[in-house]
Structures are given as structure tokens and as C-alpha cells.
Amino acid sequence: MVLAGSFGCASTGGSEDKSDTNQPPADLESSDSIDELMEVDADPPQCGEPLCSNLGEQLCGGVVGYSTCGLDKNGCQDWGPVVFCQPDNQCAAGMCMGECIKPKILFVLPRGPKLAGAQWLFAQAAINEVVAEAENGVYFGVRVASPDEGECSAQSVFVPALKNKEIIANAMAQSQKGHSVALAASLRDAGKAFGPHEQGQHLVVVLAGTELCESVDAVIHEIHRLRWQGVRVHVLSVGFSADEQILEAVTTAADTAGSNASNDVAMVHALRNLIGSMGSCCIDNDQDGHGPYCDAGPDCNDQDETTHTPSCAGKICGDNGCGLSCGECKAPAHAASDCVEGQCVESCLDGYHECGGECVEDNNVDHCGESCAPCLAPSFAVAACVDGDCAFVCDSGYHSCGELCVANEQTQHCGALCEPCPELENGTSNCIDGQCGFECDAGHKNCEDACVPCPDGAGVLQSGCKGGQCVVVECAVGYVVCEGLCCDFETEKLADAQGVASTEGAWPQIRLDFKGVPTVVHHAVKAFNGVVTRSIYFEQDGVLEAGWKHLEIDKGNFAYFGAYPRLAAYAGGTWPFAYHAGANGADPELKFLYPGKNPVIMSDKIGPWPYNGTDYALAAAPGGLYARMVYPSGQRLSTVVLTGIETPQQSSVDEEIDYKFTHSPALAVQEDGVAHVVYFRQKGSKTELMHAVGAASSWAKSVIDEGFSGFGKTRFELKLVNQTAPVFCYFNQKSSGKQGLSLGRWVDGVWELEQVDPDGQQACSLDLDLSGHPVLLYRSNSGGLRVARESAGGWQIKELVSPSDTLGIRWPTVALDAAGTLHAAYWDADQQAVYYLKDTAPFASLP
């Protein structure tokens, strides 16, 4: 047997004594077309004696070509059409020989159950690689067969062509594993893909599995038909799944040597050898004389004309010029190794640096920074390496100062600034939480960053700071805070806000009976089970050893119940008093308690001029058994004489058109029943301080002063000197002039007004001593309780009670007995309690 397509010189193999059965067709100038040759006759004749003896034998017909003994279209054994030699080639010994050619190859892929998975993947890869490298010098085509169950057919043929790699790759990628191996069907009609009969037409079968859907004889029949056309058939088995008997029968019929490939590398090698045996010309894409099927040898880099074979001269890593590596760079611990120009270059990973050929952590205190020097630490510290520089971290309880670690409490190096703490008198410096501070010596207190001495006299329980000085804030029982010390006053808590913080005040009022026994009426707030109750209390001092008598007169649960209590003294020691009892708003009520009677709602008794719900005044006529009340009533100031609860006598004190009367009036009554009233009235922005005197319904009014900025929450009090001359205290809120606590009095037919204490504010109370000199009790701007007495040298002022906190003293009230003893009641807003104070010598310390 002779392999068609091999090269070499040979003489023609014809001989005159050969029988007719061994003679090819005489006419080599023309032949029928492929379609005509392959089309089976409609009424095929019976085959006679074979016209050629040996299937697969090839004989030259002159020098232009050869014919092959095979099976024609009707299956009869005969010489095939002439296969013409390519230019520069001649037929000798039954084959074309001469120059290289561009062969045409059709890959036949009958995909059965076994040509799948890994075998199919490496078959694809090998075919794609060979086609890609040889597509410029070899015509490639493909036919795939993937029959379903019960079928035995093949897909269309992609005709061999140059630069056909994408079509072939797509055809293989889109194919599916078949149910059986349709080998005969794949070979049938495959010859139509080649066109004219000429040298170099090959069909390469890639075979796996034994599940033929047609017989082996059918396969051999189709091979001999292809041979008759002049097409050579080659078989390449994939893996080791193909049946040996089938392979032997197929290769014997094809008269070619079969090949086996177990992986893609072996298959590429087999395909290259096969294509080289087909007489393929040198494929030299980069024109350097090297490449597939070239005499100079293969080209491992077909993109670089200077590189043909692998070379690692002077390299220990990197590309060898042919896509392979000259070696790998192995990195030591904590490092990376990169190949740079054929040499391994090592570099430490992030967080590491090189020291003595090793990569150590950046924070390694034994190899710190570029110098790789060890780090040292001072006492009470641990060495550290930070950003390549040596540092240290102080132990707990220490902090760094320069190159040292010092104790956090050390006063010579305090805090982050390490500054010394200043020394001070009467105290010891300290350093706490990085801040300089100090502790005062015993008997001293820190007031405005200085250690100042604190009072330690009798009665002192607790001291505090005020205005940079240490003053008393709490005294023992029997003492009261006054002028920063504890004064030996008789004091007693009468009531407090029980269970609820009261911001309404207690509005206490104190009066003395003819024996000098004090009585206090006040408002109180308490809570029980979440319910707030407001009550009106009547407090009376009995024999001192027996203490005070507490009597709850009335109570309610709405705001301002019991507000503005007023007390008057009748001869004989009876006590009429009044208080606010209705809700503030549309229907305010005013209750009056007549001696021996139950509380009566005066709002129902006082006729057409109703009470408007604000503060009012109550006074008893000296020596008489009746009381008089003055109260605001909208645009009228009204008065009522209470000679009996059922028949009050009401009259209007002032009802000037467009004026409003809204705040606390002051009232005093002469023995003859003539009443004096001091009050504010307002018209637009105009505010006037007024005096009215009269009885019954006849009243004379005069303006005392004007130009005030407003009333404010004030309460003032009025007394009569010698039962005729009015004197009163008030708070001057004029926008200019002398402000604060002031006194007004009627002297020789004119009003005299004078400033008493510019530091006074809010409610004031007034009484007269035995000489007729006014004594005033009031609240200071700082919240203390002050007393002022007029003397020949001016006003003498003394602070009786200092405030314990920010709210201070509210609503003070005063009464003097025949011995000059001062009796007072007040609301301590900080303590939320009503207190009684008794000072037997209120002015002993004053000149």
C-alpha cells in the first residue's frame, strides 16, 4: 500500500502487460462534477466483474494525476475519477510528488456518549489550537453528528476554507453529546465538501466509543466511496474507549495508520504530524523561516520574528520567549517575590520591612525602622515601634513627659502638657484625670478657685460659697442664716410642700392679737397617691413650750386654691380672714371666714362688681367688730364693708374710664371707719400709683406718682401713723430714677417718696414701732430676707435670712409687738416650706 500525499521522487508505475482491470480511465483531461459522481442512479445497474482488482490501489495516468480503486456511486468496484496533482507536482508510483501544497481537511466528529466530558473538552482544545496556528496554510472544515435516540444522521458540512477557525470553534461549541456514534452517516456525502478532484483532500475522523448506529460494513463501504473520489480518510481515537476491532477495520479500509490521544497535548502532537504527512507547506506567519511544517523547524513564537526556540540565557524567571516560564520566584516568609527582567526581586509585604535579609513586622521593637535598631523604654513603660520610629507606652497610672513616664497624680508634671500645678494658700494642689486641682484645708472651702475660711460659730451646720466667700447655708434649730452667719433667732417650720414641688408660693400673712400672740394664715400644697391637694391653714402660737397649733380650714384640688390669704384681728382675739377659692379664669371665687362661722363664698354676696381672681386687701377697723376688703374688679377697684356676712356693703373706690385694676391694693382703716387705699391703675402704657380715702360710697382720689414701667408681681402694705397719716412700702419699677424698695408717706399735706434699698424686690411688708417709725421686711435681689428700720441717720438694713439656693425667700410678712420683738413669716422657695421667725432684738447689732 502507498500513502497518498507523501513526497519524494518516483517513476510512473504504468505497464503495458497489465490486464484491463488494472487500467485507469484513459481520458484524464476531464471528469464529471462531484455531485454527478456522487448521485446514485435512479435505476442502478447490476455490478458485474470488478473493473479494478484491489480496493484502495492508486495508479498514475501519466504525470498529471492518479485514480483510486474504490466503490462508485452505485457501490460497484471501479477506478475513480482522476485526482489531479497540484501545480509543480507530478504523479509517480501512484501518487503526486513535488512541491508543498495547501491541503484541505474536513474534521468529522461523530459525537456519541463517550465523546463528551473531559474527552470532548480536550478534543475541542486540540482542534482549535491546531486550526489557529495553521489556518493561513491549510483549508479546514468540520462536520458534527449528534443523533438523538432512534436516529442515525449527521449535521451539515462546513466546507474547508482558509481562516476558518471561528466557524469551526462555534460549530463544536454548539454541538451536543449524541445518543450513538453516527460514523457511517458522518462519512456519507462528505466528499461533496471538497469540490474538484485534486491532490490533498483529507477527512480526519475523531472517534470515541463503540456505540455505532450502523454496521462496521456500512462504515467501510463509505470509506471506499471516499477513496474512489480521491479523499484520504484518517482516524484519531480519543482516550481509550474506541473498540480495537472497529479501529483496525476502519484504518485497514482507509489504508492509513490510526492514532490515539489521551489528552489535548498528545492530540495536538498527533494532528500536527498528520497535517505534516499531507505535504503541507511551511506556515510562517512572522516570516522568520520557522513555523509549522517548515524545513527550519517549528516556531515557538509566531508573533516575534527574532524568537524561534525557548531561551532562558541569563534568566532565572520570566517568559522563555515561547509562553513558558524560565523558573518560579519563591518568596521567603512575609515577603513577595516578583520577576523583573528575568531576575527574582523580593519585597516585604505591607506591615513588614527588611532587616538582615528577613522581613520583620514594622512594629517589631527589636528591629525598628530602616535602621533595624532595637527600641528601649524608660522606667514604668513598654517599648514600641510606631511608623518606623522607636517610642514607648507608659504603664497604667503613668503618662509620658518628654523621655520619662511619670505618675498621673504627680503635681509637678500634670496632664498631657506636663505642667506643674500652682501652689495656693490654705490648700494642697493635686492632679486628677490630667487636670490640676486642689483640696482645701480643714475649715476652708473652694470658692471661685480659692480656699477661703468658713464661719464656724455657734449653730453652723453647713456652709457654702457666695460671691467668692464661704457663708453659712444651714443653721441648727433655733438659729437662722443671716449675713453669712447663724443668728440666734427663734425659728420654726410651720408647713412644707409634701410630696410635690410647689412653684405657687404660700403667700403667708402674720398678725398679733392684743396679747402679742402671733397667728399665721398660709396656703400649702401636698400630694397623696398622685393627687395634688391645695389647702388653707390657720397657725396660732400657744404657750411656746406647747408649740404651734395647726388647723386646716379648707382644701381643693385646682390651681391657686387657697392663694392670697389675708388675715385681720378683731378686738378680743377673733380672726376674720379671706382667701382665693375658685379656679383662676371665668369664675373666680373669694371665700371669707367670719369668726364662729363656716367659710362663705363672697363672690355670691358682693353684688354687681365681681372679684376678678387676683390679689386683694383685708383690714379690720381698730376697736370695731367689722372688716373691710378692697379687691380689683376688671375696670373698677371695689370695696366692701363686712359688718355681717349676709349684708355686705359694697361701693366703688375707683372706676375711671378705660383704666384697669389688676394687682395688689393696700388697705388701712382709721378708728372712725375712714379707709385709706394705695393701689396701681393702668391705662394703655400709662401706669399711676394712686391714693384713695373715704367711707361708704364717697372717695377722694389723688395721684401719688406716675411713669412706672409696669406693676410686676408685687405686694405692698399700708399703715397709719397716729391713725391718720398713711405710710406704705412699694417697689419702684419706673424706667428711670431711683428704683428698688421705696417708702411713701403723707407729710404736711404732701406725699414724700424715698428710696430705702436699691437691692430690694418683690413683696414688702410694713409695721410701725412704738415711736411710729416704719419697719420694713422684704426680699433682696439675691433672695435673702432683709429688715430695714428708719433712724435719725437714715435707713438701717440687716439681712435676717440668707438664701439656701437660687430661688430664695418669697412673700415675707412682719408684725411688731409692744416690746419691739419682730415676728415674721415667709416662704422659703428652696426648702418649699413656710417658716416663722422671732427676733427679740432685731436691731441690736445696728448703730
FIPA-403214 format. One record per residue (C-alpha): x, y, z; residue in three letters. Coordinates in steps of 0.2 Angstrom, whole numbers, padded with zeros to 4 digits, always signed. Layout:
% residues N
XYZala/...
END
This chain:
% residues 847
+0000+0000+0000met/+0006+0018-0004val/+0001+0033+0007leu/-0006+0047-0004ala/+0001+0064-0002gly/+0019+0059+0004ser/+0033+0067-0005phe/+0048+0060-0015gly/+0054+0056-0032cys/+0047+0040-0041ala/+0044+0034-0059ser/+0027+0031-0066thr/+0020+0014-0062gly/+0011+0010-0078gly/+0015-0006-0088ser/+0008-0012-0105glu/+0006-0030-0100asp/-0007-0026-0086lys/-0024-0033-0088ser/-0039-0021-0092asp/-0045-0022-0074thr/-0029-0013-0069asn/-0030+0002-0081gln/-0037+0018-0075pro/-0048+0029-0087pro/-0039+0034-0102ala/-0046+0052-0103asp/-0038+0062-0090leu/-0042+0079-0097glu/-0060+0080-0090ser/-0072+0071-0077ser/-0089+0073-0071asp/-0093+0085-0057ser/-0093+0079-0039ile/-0112+0080-0037asp/-0114+0070-0053glu/-0102+0057-0047leu/-0110+0055-0030met/-0128+0055-0036glu/-0134+0037-0036val/-0143+0032-0052asp/-0162+0030-0050ala/-0161+0013-0058asp/-0144+0007-0053pro/-0137-0007-0064pro/-0131-0024-0058gln/-0112-0023-0054cys/-0103-0035-0065gly/-0085-0040-0063glu/-0074-0028-0054pro/-0066-0016-0065leu/-0051-0014-0053cys/-0043-0028-0043ser/-0038-0020-0026asn/-0048-0008-0017leu/-0038+0007-0012gly/-0025+0004-0026glu/-0019+0020-0034gln/-0011+0021-0052leu/-0004+0036-0062cys/-0012+0040-0078gly/+0003+0049-0085gly/+0011+0063-0074val/-0005+0074-0071val/-0014+0064-0058gly/-0019+0047-0052tyr/-0035+0036-0050ser/-0040+0026-0035thr/-0049+0009-0035cys/-0065+0011-0024gly/-0084+0010-0024leu/-0093+0021-0036asp/-0110+0029-0033lys/-0119+0013-0036asn/-0107+0003-0025gly/-0098-0005-0039cys/-0079-0008-0038gln/-0071+0003-0051asp/-0057+0016-0054trp/-0062+0033-0048gly/-0061+0049-0057pro/-0044+0057-0060val/-0036+0066-0045val/-0026+0080-0052phe/-0009+0085-0045cys/-0006+0102-0039gln/+0005+0114-0049pro/+0023+0109-0048asp/+0019+0091-0044asn/+0019+0076-0055gln/+0012+0058-0052cys/+0024+0044-0050ala/+0021+0027-0042ala/+0003+0031-0040gly/+0004+0047-0031met/+0008+0065-0033cys/+0025+0071-0029met/+0034+0088-0029gly/+0032+0104-0020glu/+0022+0108-0004cys/+0003+0111-0005ile/-0011+0118+0005lys/-0021+0103+0010pro/-0040+0103+0013lys/-0045+0094+0029ile/-0063+0090+0035leu/-0064+0086+0053phe/-0078+0073+0056val/-0084+0072+0074leu/-0097+0059+0077pro/-0102+0063+0095arg/-0108+0048+0104gly/-0110+0045+0123pro/-0091+0044+0125lys/-0085+0059+0116leu/-0091+0070+0130ala/-0085+0077+0146gly/-0066+0079+0148ala/-0063+0069+0131gln/-0073+0081+0122trp/-0065+0097+0130leu/-0048+0092+0126phe/-0053+0087+0108ala/-0060+0104+0106gln/-0045+0112+0113ala/-0033+0102+0102ala/-0043+0106+0086ile/-0044+0124+0090asn/-0026+0126+0093glu/-0020+0117+0078val/-0033+0126+0067val/-0027+0143+0074ala/-0009+0140+0070glu/-0011+0133+0053ala/-0027+0142+0046glu/-0016+0153+0034asn/-0009+0137+0025gly/-0022+0124+0027val/-0041+0123+0022tyr/-0051+0117+0037phe/-0069+0112+0038gly/-0080+0102+0050val/-0095+0091+0051arg/-0103+0086+0068val/-0115+0071+0071ala/-0125+0071+0087ser/-0140+0060+0084pro/-0155+0058+0096asp/-0161+0041+0101glu/-0168+0031+0086gly/-0159+0042+0074glu/-0143+0040+0064cys/-0139+0056+0055ser/-0126+0070+0054ala/-0127+0089+0053gln/-0122+0100+0038ser/-0104+0101+0032val/-0094+0117+0035phe/-0083+0117+0019val/-0064+0118+0021pro/-0058+0135+0019ala/-0043+0146+0025leu/-0045+0157+0041lys/-0060+0146+0046asn/-0056+0145+0065lys/-0071+0154+0072glu/-0084+0144+0062ile/-0076+0128+0067ile/-0075+0133+0085ala/-0093+0139+0086asn/-0099+0123+0077ala/-0090+0112+0090met/-0096+0123+0105ala/-0114+0122+0100gln/-0114+0103+0097ser/-0122+0091+0110gln/-0117+0074+0115lys/-0126+0061+0104gly/-0136+0045+0108his/-0124+0034+0097ser/-0109+0036+0085val/-0116+0040+0068ala/-0099+0036+0059leu/-0106+0030+0043ala/-0119+0044+0042ala/-0105+0057+0045ser/-0094+0050+0031leu/-0109+0049+0019arg/-0109+0063+0006asp/-0094+0071+0015ala/-0085+0071-0002gly/-0096+0084-0008lys/-0087+0097+0003ala/-0071+0096-0007phe/-0075+0102-0024gly/-0065+0097-0039pro/-0054+0081-0038his/-0037+0086-0034glu/-0022+0082-0023gln/-0023+0085-0004gly/-0041+0081+0000gln/-0042+0073+0018his/-0055+0068+0030leu/-0050+0066+0049val/-0062+0056+0060val/-0061+0059+0078val/-0068+0044+0086leu/-0073+0038+0104ala/-0085+0024+0110gly/-0091+0009+0102thr/-0110+0013+0100glu/-0111+0013+0081leu/-0129+0016+0075cys/-0124+0007+0058glu/-0113-0008+0055ser/-0095-0008+0053val/-0098-0014+0035asp/-0108+0002+0031ala/-0093+0012+0038val/-0081+0003+0027ile/-0092+0005+0012his/-0092+0024+0014glu/-0073+0024+0016ile/-0071+0015-0001his/-0083+0028-0009arg/-0072+0042-0002leu/-0057+0033-0008arg/-0065+0031-0025trp/-0067+0051-0025gln/-0048+0053-0021gly/-0052+0058-0002val/-0040+0050+0010arg/-0048+0045+0027val/-0038+0046+0044his/-0044+0040+0061val/-0039+0048+0078leu/-0046+0040+0093ser/-0049+0050+0109val/-0044+0041+0125gly/-0045+0023+0126phe/-0064+0020+0123ser/-0064+0015+0105ala/-0066-0003+0100asp/-0050-0010+0093glu/-0058-0021+0080gln/-0068-0006+0074ile/-0052+0004+0073leu/-0042-0009+0064glu/-0056-0012+0051ala/-0058+0007+0048val/-0039+0010+0046thr/-0037-0005+0035thr/-0051+0001+0024ala/-0043+0019+0024ala/-0026+0012+0021asp/-0019+0025+0034thr/-0011+0022+0051ala/-0023+0027+0065gly/-0018+0037+0080ser/-0023+0038+0099asn/-0023+0053+0110ala/-0026+0053+0129ser/-0025+0072+0132asn/-0025+0088+0122asp/-0006+0089+0121val/-0005+0072+0114ala/-0019+0076+0102met/-0011+0092+0096val/+0005+0082+0093his/-0004+0069+0083ala/-0014+0082+0072leu/+0002+0091+0068arg/+0011+0075+0062asn/-0004+0071+0052leu/-0005+0088+0043ile/+0014+0087+0040gly/+0012+0070+0032ser/-0001+0078+0020met/+0013+0088+0012gly/+0008+0105+0020ser/+0018+0120+0016cys/+0028+0129+0029cys/+0016+0141+0038ile/+0027+0156+0043asp/+0016+0170+0050asn/+0031+0181+0055asp/+0041+0177+0040gln/+0056+0171+0050asp/+0058+0154+0041gly/+0051+0145+0056his/+0034+0138+0059gly/+0023+0123+0057pro/+0029+0111+0043tyr/+0044+0122+0039cys/+0061+0114+0035asp/+0069+0126+0048ala/+0059+0119+0061gly/+0044+0125+0072pro/+0042+0142+0078asp/+0038+0143+0097cys/+0033+0162+0095asn/+0024+0165+0079asp/+0022+0184+0083gln/+0041+0188+0085asp/+0052+0186+0070glu/+0068+0186+0082thr/+0062+0172+0093thr/+0060+0154+0087his/+0065+0142+0101thr/+0064+0144+0120pro/+0079+0153+0128ser/+0082+0157+0146cys/+0100+0164+0144ala/+0104+0174+0160gly/+0086+0172+0166lys/+0080+0163+0181ile/+0062+0168+0179cys/+0050+0175+0167gly/+0045+0171+0149asp/+0056+0159+0139asn/+0051+0168+0123gly/+0038+0154+0119cys/+0025+0157+0133gly/+0033+0146+0146leu/+0042+0150+0161ser/+0061+0150+0164cys/+0058+0147+0183gly/+0047+0152+0198glu/+0052+0165+0211cys/+0049+0158+0228lys/+0047+0171+0242ala/+0053+0170+0259pro/+0042+0172+0275ala/+0032+0188+0275his/+0038+0194+0258ala/+0033+0194+0239ala/+0045+0189+0225ser/+0042+0197+0208asp/+0051+0193+0192cys/+0059+0209+0185val/+0069+0207+0168glu/+0072+0189+0171gly/+0078+0191+0189gln/+0068+0187+0206cys/+0066+0203+0216val/+0060+0201+0233glu/+0050+0214+0243ser/+0042+0213+0260cys/+0023+0213+0262leu/+0013+0228+0269asp/+0016+0229+0288gly/+0034+0222+0286tyr/+0051+0228+0282his/+0068+0221+0278glu/+0081+0218+0291cys/+0096+0207+0288gly/+0089+0198+0274gly/+0072+0194+0283glu/+0056+0203+0283cys/+0051+0208+0301val/+0035+0217+0307glu/+0035+0236+0306asp/+0031+0237+0324asn/+0044+0224+0329asn/+0053+0233+0344val/+0069+0223+0341asp/+0071+0229+0323his/+0063+0246+0321cys/+0063+0256+0306gly/+0076+0257+0292glu/+0090+0256+0305ser/+0083+0240+0312cys/+0089+0245+0329ala/+0081+0239+0345pro/+0069+0251+0355cys/+0072+0255+0373leu/+0060+0261+0386ala/+0061+0271+0402pro/+0055+0265+0419ser/+0037+0262+0420phe/+0035+0260+0401ala/+0035+0247+0387val/+0045+0249+0371ala/+0035+0252+0355ala/+0039+0254+0336cys/+0027+0267+0328val/+0028+0271+0310asp/+0047+0266+0309gly/+0052+0276+0324asp/+0055+0270+0342cys/+0043+0275+0355ala/+0036+0269+0372phe/+0019+0267+0380val/+0018+0271+0398cys/+0011+0259+0411asp/-0006+0261+0418ser/-0007+0275+0430gly/+0008+0284+0421tyr/+0009+0296+0407his/+0024+0302+0396ser/+0033+0318+0399cys/+0047+0320+0387gly/+0058+0304+0388glu/+0050+0299+0405leu/+0035+0291+0412cys/+0028+0300+0427val/+0014+0295+0439ala/-0003+0303+0433asn/-0006+0311+0451glu/+0011+0319+0451gln/+0008+0338+0453thr/+0025+0343+0445gln/+0020+0335+0428his/+0001+0336+0427cys/-0008+0330+0412gly/-0004+0330+0393ala/+0005+0346+0395leu/+0016+0340+0409cys/+0014+0357+0418glu/+0017+0360+0437pro/+0001+0363+0447cys/+0001+0380+0456pro/+0003+0381+0474glu/-0010+0390+0484leu/-0014+0396+0502glu/-0025+0386+0514asn/-0025+0371+0502gly/-0015+0357+0494thr/-0013+0355+0475ser/-0017+0339+0466asn/-0018+0331+0449cys/-0034+0321+0445ile/-0038+0315+0427asp/-0024+0325+0420gly/-0031+0341+0427gln/-0024+0352+0441cys/-0035+0354+0456gly/-0033+0356+0474phe/-0041+0352+0491glu/-0044+0365+0504cys/-0038+0363+0522asp/-0050+0359+0536ala/-0061+0374+0539gly/-0059+0381+0522his/-0069+0379+0506lys/-0066+0381+0487asn/-0074+0397+0482cys/-0070+0403+0465glu/-0054+0393+0464asp/-0048+0400+0481ala/-0048+0391+0498cys/-0057+0404+0509val/-0061+0402+0528pro/-0078+0396+0533cys/-0088+0403+0548pro/-0088+0390+0562asp/-0098+0399+0575gly/-0112+0393+0585ala/-0127+0385+0576gly/-0117+0382+0560val/-0122+0366+0551leu/-0117+0368+0533gln/-0108+0382+0524ser/-0106+0386+0505gly/-0099+0399+0493cys/-0107+0415+0488lys/-0098+0429+0479gly/-0081+0422+0482gly/-0084+0420+0501gln/-0089+0405+0512cys/-0105+0408+0520val/-0117+0398+0531val/-0131+0390+0521val/-0139+0379+0535glu/-0140+0383+0554cys/-0146+0372+0568ala/-0163+0373+0576val/-0165+0389+0585gly/-0154+0398+0573tyr/-0156+0406+0556val/-0144+0411+0542val/-0141+0430+0542cys/-0127+0440+0534glu/-0117+0424+0531gly/-0118+0418+0550leu/-0130+0409+0561cys/-0141+0421+0571cys/-0149+0416+0587asp/-0167+0418+0581phe/-0181+0408+0586glu/-0187+0399+0570thr/-0199+0386+0567glu/-0205+0377+0551lys/-0224+0378+0550leu/-0228+0368+0534ala/-0220+0362+0519asp/-0225+0356+0501ala/-0227+0337+0505gln/-0223+0326+0490gly/-0224+0339+0477val/-0213+0354+0472ala/-0224+0369+0473ser/-0220+0385+0462thr/-0236+0394+0468glu/-0229+0401+0484gly/-0238+0400+0501ala/-0242+0419+0502trp/-0241+0419+0522pro/-0248+0433+0532gln/-0244+0436+0551ile/-0254+0446+0563arg/-0253+0448+0583leu/-0268+0448+0594asp/-0269+0461+0609phe/-0258+0450+0619lys/-0244+0449+0606gly/-0248+0431+0601val/-0244+0428+0583pro/-0256+0420+0571thr/-0251+0415+0553val/-0263+0410+0539val/-0255+0402+0523his/-0258+0391+0508his/-0250+0374+0506ala/-0248+0361+0493val/-0247+0342+0496lys/-0248+0326+0486ala/-0255+0309+0491phe/-0256+0294+0479asn/-0253+0305+0464gly/-0267+0318+0469val/-0261+0335+0472val/-0271+0345+0485thr/-0270+0363+0490arg/-0276+0369+0507ser/-0278+0385+0518ile/-0270+0383+0535tyr/-0273+0393+0551phe/-0257+0393+0563glu/-0258+0400+0580gln/-0244+0400+0593asp/-0249+0395+0610gly/-0238+0394+0625val/-0221+0392+0617leu/-0217+0376+0626glu/-0233+0369+0619ala/-0229+0374+0601gly/-0240+0379+0587trp/-0257+0374+0583lys/-0261+0369+0565his/-0278+0369+0558leu/-0283+0365+0540glu/-0298+0377+0536ile/-0302+0371+0518asp/-0295+0362+0503lys/-0297+0360+0485gly/-0288+0351+0470asn/-0287+0365+0457phe/-0273+0378+0454ala/-0272+0393+0466tyr/-0285+0386+0478phe/-0280+0395+0495gly/-0270+0408+0486ala/-0268+0426+0493tyr/-0274+0423+0511pro/-0277+0439+0521arg/-0279+0440+0540leu/-0287+0454+0551ala/-0288+0455+0570ala/-0303+0459+0579tyr/-0303+0466+0597ala/-0305+0451+0609gly/-0293+0440+0598gly/-0305+0434+0585thr/-0298+0432+0567trp/-0308+0435+0551pro/-0298+0431+0536phe/-0301+0428+0517ala/-0293+0418+0503tyr/-0295+0414+0485his/-0305+0398+0482ala/-0311+0397+0464gly/-0302+0392+0448ala/-0292+0406+0441asn/-0302+0411+0425gly/-0320+0413+0421ala/-0327+0410+0438asp/-0315+0415+0452pro/-0321+0413+0470glu/-0317+0423+0486leu/-0321+0415+0502lys/-0322+0424+0519phe/-0321+0416+0536leu/-0331+0426+0549tyr/-0327+0422+0567pro/-0338+0407+0573gly/-0344+0404+0555lys/-0341+0392+0541asn/-0332+0399+0525pro/-0344+0409+0514val/-0341+0412+0496ile/-0341+0431+0495met/-0342+0430+0476ser/-0361+0427+0478asp/-0363+0441+0491lys/-0354+0456+0484ile/-0366+0461+0470gly/-0363+0468+0453pro/-0344+0471+0454trp/-0337+0453+0455pro/-0320+0448+0461tyr/-0308+0446+0446asn/-0296+0432+0454gly/-0280+0442+0458thr/-0273+0449+0475asp/-0284+0460+0486tyr/-0283+0468+0504ala/-0292+0464+0520leu/-0291+0475+0536ala/-0301+0477+0552ala/-0306+0493+0560ala/-0297+0496+0576pro/-0308+0493+0591gly/-0323+0489+0579gly/-0331+0472+0575leu/-0330+0473+0556tyr/-0318+0471+0542ala/-0316+0480+0526arg/-0310+0472+0509met/-0303+0480+0493val/-0302+0470+0478tyr/-0299+0473+0459pro/-0314+0470+0448ser/-0309+0472+0430gly/-0311+0491+0426gln/-0315+0495+0444arg/-0307+0495+0461leu/-0321+0489+0473ser/-0323+0489+0492thr/-0335+0480+0503val/-0338+0483+0522val/-0341+0467+0531leu/-0352+0471+0546thr/-0361+0454+0543gly/-0359+0440+0531ile/-0376+0441+0524glu/-0377+0460+0521thr/-0360+0466+0514pro/-0360+0485+0510gln/-0351+0487+0493gln/-0345+0503+0484ser/-0333+0508+0470ser/-0317+0516+0475val/-0311+0520+0458asp/-0319+0517+0441glu/-0310+0529+0430glu/-0315+0525+0412ile/-0303+0514+0402asp/-0292+0511+0417tyr/-0288+0493+0423lys/-0286+0487+0441phe/-0277+0471+0441thr/-0264+0470+0456his/-0262+0470+0474ser/-0270+0485+0483pro/-0265+0490+0501ala/-0278+0495+0514leu/-0279+0503+0531ala/-0294+0509+0542val/-0295+0523+0554gln/-0304+0520+0571glu/-0318+0531+0564asp/-0320+0519+0549gly/-0312+0530+0536val/-0302+0519+0525ala/-0286+0523+0515his/-0281+0513+0499val/-0265+0513+0489val/-0265+0505+0473tyr/-0259+0505+0454phe/-0270+0508+0440arg/-0266+0507+0421gln/-0272+0515+0405lys/-0263+0509+0390gly/-0244+0512+0393ser/-0248+0524+0407lys/-0247+0517+0425thr/-0251+0528+0440glu/-0248+0525+0459leu/-0264+0531+0467met/-0271+0535+0485his/-0290+0535+0489ala/-0298+0539+0506val/-0316+0538+0510gly/-0330+0529+0519ala/-0346+0521+0512ala/-0348+0527+0494ser/-0338+0543+0495ser/-0320+0543+0490trp/-0307+0556+0486ala/-0293+0550+0475lys/-0275+0558+0471ser/-0260+0553+0461val/-0245+0549+0471ile/-0233+0545+0457asp/-0233+0540+0439glu/-0222+0534+0424gly/-0220+0516+0430phe/-0215+0503+0418ser/-0227+0491+0425gly/-0234+0483+0441phe/-0224+0467+0441gly/-0228+0453+0454lys/-0228+0465+0469thr/-0237+0466+0486arg/-0236+0481+0497phe/-0243+0486+0513glu/-0251+0502+0521leu/-0251+0508+0539lys/-0257+0524+0548leu/-0246+0535+0558val/-0256+0542+0573asn/-0272+0534+0565gln/-0272+0547+0551thr/-0256+0549+0541ala/-0254+0535+0528pro/-0236+0527+0526val/-0233+0512+0514phe/-0219+0502+0506cys/-0218+0498+0487tyr/-0206+0493+0474phe/-0202+0507+0462asn/-0201+0500+0444gln/-0200+0516+0435lys/-0189+0516+0419ser/-0178+0530+0427ser/-0174+0537+0444gly/-0172+0528+0460lys/-0178+0510+0459gln/-0180+0496+0471gly/-0188+0496+0488leu/-0196+0513+0492ser/-0207+0521+0505leu/-0221+0534+0503gly/-0229+0544+0517arg/-0241+0559+0519trp/-0232+0573+0527val/-0240+0590+0530asp/-0252+0588+0516gly/-0240+0581+0503val/-0233+0564+0498trp/-0215+0561+0501glu/-0206+0547+0492leu/-0189+0540+0496glu/-0178+0525+0491gln/-0175+0513+0505val/-0164+0499+0497asp/-0160+0498+0478pro/-0157+0480+0481asp/-0175+0476+0486gly/-0188+0467+0476gln/-0205+0459+0476gln/-0216+0459+0491ala/-0213+0470+0505cys/-0222+0471+0522ser/-0223+0485+0535leu/-0227+0489+0553asp/-0224+0503+0565leu/-0213+0503+0581asp/-0219+0511+0597leu/-0212+0528+0591ser/-0221+0527+0574gly/-0206+0523+0564his/-0209+0511+0549pro/-0200+0494+0550val/-0199+0485+0533leu/-0197+0467+0529leu/-0193+0462+0511tyr/-0184+0451+0499arg/-0167+0456+0492ser/-0162+0453+0474asn/-0151+0439+0479ser/-0166+0431+0488gly/-0162+0434+0506gly/-0174+0441+0519leu/-0170+0459+0525arg/-0176+0471+0538val/-0175+0490+0536ala/-0178+0502+0550arg/-0178+0521+0549glu/-0167+0531+0561ser/-0160+0548+0563ala/-0145+0544+0552gly/-0155+0536+0538gly/-0161+0518+0535trp/-0153+0504+0544gln/-0153+0487+0534ile/-0150+0470+0541lys/-0151+0453+0532glu/-0160+0441+0543leu/-0160+0425+0532val/-0148+0421+0518ser/-0155+0411+0503pro/-0150+0392+0504ser/-0151+0391+0485asp/-0156+0400+0469thr/-0175+0403+0472leu/-0173+0411+0490gly/-0186+0419+0501ile/-0203+0424+0495arg/-0219+0434+0502trp/-0212+0440+0518pro/-0224+0447+0531thr/-0220+0456+0548val/-0228+0461+0564ala/-0220+0470+0579leu/-0226+0468+0597asp/-0227+0481+0611ala/-0209+0475+0617ala/-0201+0479+0600gly/-0200+0460+0596thr/-0200+0456+0577leu/-0212+0442+0572his/-0211+0437+0554ala/-0217+0423+0542ala/-0210+0419+0525tyr/-0210+0406+0511trp/-0193+0398+0508asp/-0194+0393+0489ala/-0178+0382+0490asp/-0184+0372+0505gln/-0203+0373+0499gln/-0208+0377+0517ala/-0217+0391+0527val/-0206+0397+0542tyr/-0210+0408+0557tyr/-0196+0419+0564leu/-0195+0428+0580lys/-0181+0441+0584asp/-0181+0449+0601thr/-0168+0462+0597ala/-0168+0464+0578pro/-0158+0480+0578phe/-0146+0476+0592ala/-0131+0475+0581ser/-0135+0491+0571leu/-0129+0508+0577pro/
END
